[in-house]
Amino acid sequence: MSMNGIDISSWQSGIDLAKVPCDFVIIKATEGLTYVNPDCDRAYQQGLKLGKKLGVYHFAGKNGASQEAEYFVNNIKGYIGKALLALDWEGSGVSRGPAWAKEWLDRVRQLTGVKPVIYMNNGTVNGYDWSSVANGDYGLWNAGYYAGSTAMGYNPDAPIIGGTGAWKFAALYQYTASGRLSGYSDDLDLNVFYGDRAAWDAYATGSPAGSGSGGTVVYTVKSGDTLSGIALKYGTTYQHLAQINGIANPNLIYPGQKIRIR
């Protein structure tokens, strides 16, 4: 199972989430040490009332990583434990290297008890050594526009161009910035989350096992188990388990079967 959603910033201020079809919304909250999105809380509260799954992100600036992490956390305290947390790693921040990003992620985890995901385009995924971040079990929000700027609606089966680098899989994939959905008259970023609502909650309340590339974990299938149920237990997705175990049909697992979790 997967979910379709959008990510928004002040460029989409005032967007009426009641009119735009989406399972989840990820909202820009902060940038650097001085910027707070003035529309963040309005959009967040509307999404909450509508039952959307929610996330908030910080756009990396030019300051110290721990300082920016603390600024982010201070401005999203009411969302902690309820929203997926993310670092937007693009623009001028990229040249500072993975060590800055790792410090930010570690500091947010220390302050909140939640492991954020990190957003980056596929060129950045493959252009740097992200092993320390993947091994830290911080999930990947990958971006790659397989159809360029072609206008499109949701495509949860969008191909991830270029692979996922140090990560075994992506938690989310932003596959276009030219999304067109009913209820909104301009382009939107469209994303797929490779999991269900429970998996999203696992990221929001404390990063799930298996989001990076840590040590090997193996589960023995019991009578009545489903691949989705096993994935939920470990905070991952059934797509990930099917992929790494070579399971062609996720509905056909059997008691005694060994399922590698990560």
N, C-alpha and C positions, 0 to 999 in steps of 0.2 A: 504494500500500500504506500502511496505517496500523497503529498498535499501540494496544492498550487497556491502561490502567494506573490505579493509585491513588496518592494522596499521603497520607502519614500523619504523625502527630506523637505526643507522649507520650499523647494521648487514646486512641491505639490500642496502647499498650504491651503487649507480649507477643503481638501478632497473629502467627499461624502462617502465614507466606507459602507454606508447602508446601500448605496447604489452600485458599488463596484464589486463584482464577484471575486472573492478570495477566501482561502482557508486561513491564511496568516498574513500579518503585516509586520515588517521590520522597519522601525522608524529611526532616523538620525536624531540622536539626543545632543551630542556635544562634538566639539572640534577644538583641538589645542587646549589652551587654558583660559580662553575668554569667550567662547561661543556656546550658547545654548539655543537649540532650535525652538523658536517661539511657538511653533505649532505642534511640538512633540506631545505635550500632555493632552491637548485637545483630541488629537488623533488617537492617542493611546486609550483615553477614557471612552471614546466612541467605539473603538474596536473591542474593548472589554465588555461594554454593554451588549454588543452584537455577538459575543461569544467567539470572536476571532482568537486564534493563537497569536501571541505578540512577541516581538523582539525589539531591542534598542541597540544602537551602535554608536561608537565613537570614531570619528575621522582623525587619524593620526596627524599630529602637527609637528612643530620643530623644537619642542621642549623636551625635558627629561621624561623618560618613559614612565617612571613611577609617579611623577608629578601629574602627568596626563591621566594615568590610571585613577589616581585619587580624585582628580577633578570629575572624571566620568562617574565614579561611584557616588560622590557627594551629590550629584545632580540626578541620579536615578534610584535613590534609596527606596522610594515607594514601589519600585518595580522588581526589586531583587527577590528571587524565588518564584516570580510569576512570569518573567519575560526571558527569552533567550538573549544572552549578551554577546556582543560581537565587536571586534576591532576591524575597522575599514582601513586596509593597508594598501594605499595607492598614492598617487601624486608625489610630492616631494619627500614624503616619509619613507618611500621604498629604498632610497639610496642610503638610508641609515642602517640597513641590514637586518637580518633575522634576530640579532641579539637584542635590539631595541624592542622589537615585537614580543619576543619571549619575556623580557622584563615586564612589559605592560601586562601581558597575559597572566604572568605569575603574581603580579601585585593585585590585579583584580580578583584572582582566585583567593589570594590571602585575605582580602578585605571582605569578600562576599561568600566564600565557600563554593562558588560556582565557577566552572571552567568555561570561559568564553570560546566562541569559534572565531576564526580569522578569515576575513574576506580578502581575496586578491585575484587578479586576472591570471590566466593560464601561463602567460609569459613569465610572470613573477613566480608562479608555482615551480616552474622548471628552470628559472634563471638563478636561483640561490639554493643554498643547502639548508633545507627546512627540517632536517632530521631531529634537531633538538626540540622543535615545536611539535612535530608529529609524535615523537617519543614521549613528550610531556602530556600526550593524550588530549591535545586541543584540536577540535574538529575543524575541517576545511569547508569554507564557503567559496566555491570556485566560480569564476566568471569567464565565459568564453562564448563569443557570438558566432555560432556555427553558420548562421545565415546572414551575417553582416547586419546591415540596417534594414533588412526586409521586415515590413510590418507583419505582425503575427499575433495570434492569441496564445493561450496556454498550450505547451507541448511538454508534458511531464516525461516523455521519452526522448527529449532532446539529447543528441550525442555530446559527450564531454570531449571536446577536441583537445588533443595534447596530453591526455591522461591526468593523473593526480599526484605525480611526483613522489615525495616522501610519504604521502598518505596512501593507505590501501584503498580508500574510497572517500568520496565527498559527502558531507552531511547535507549540504545545499548546493544548488547550481543555479547561477544567474545566467540565462542563456540568450537574453536579448535586452536591449535598452529601447527597443522600438515596439513594445507591447501595446496592443490596442484592445481595450476591454469596454464593455458597455458601462455607462454611467460616468465615463471620464473622456474628455475630448482631446487629450494629448497623449504623448508617449508615456509608457510606464516600464520600469524594470520588472521583468517577469522571472520568477524563480520556481524551482521544484525543491521540496524537502523530501528526502528519501526515508520517510517513516510516517507513522500515524500520530494522532494527537497525544497519545501516551508517551511516545518517543520524544516528541517536542517537549513535553513536561519534564522528561528526564534531563534534557539539556538545560532547561530553565531552573531546575531545582538543584542541580549538581551534575556536572558533565558526565555522560554515560560511559561505561567501560567500552573500550573498543573504538573510540572516535579517532584515535591516532594509530600508532603502530607499536604498542607495548608488547609484553611477553605473551606467550601462547597460553590460551585458555581453551579447554575442551569440555564439552557437555555430552553426557550420554542420554539419548532420547528415551523417555518413559512413555508408557501407554497413555494415550490421550493428548500427548504433546502436539503442538503445531509449530511450524517454523516461526510464525508471527509471535506466538506466545513465548517461545525461547528468546527471540530477539528482544521482546519487551522486558523480559526478566533481566537481560544484560544491558539494556539501554541502547541497543543498536537497531538495525533494520533487517527485515527478512531478505531484502535484496542483497545486502552485504553478506549475510550468511550463505545464501544460495551461490553467490559469486565465488567466495573463497573456498567453498566446499564442493564446487562443481555439481550443484543440484539443479537439474534441468527443470524439474517440476516441484515447486515448493510444497505442493499438497501431498507429495509422496515421500514421507519420511516414516521410519519404522522403529519400534522399540529396540534398544540396544545399539542403534546407529550412533557413531561418534561424530559430533558436530563441532568443528573448530570455531570458536567465537572470535578469536583474534590470534 
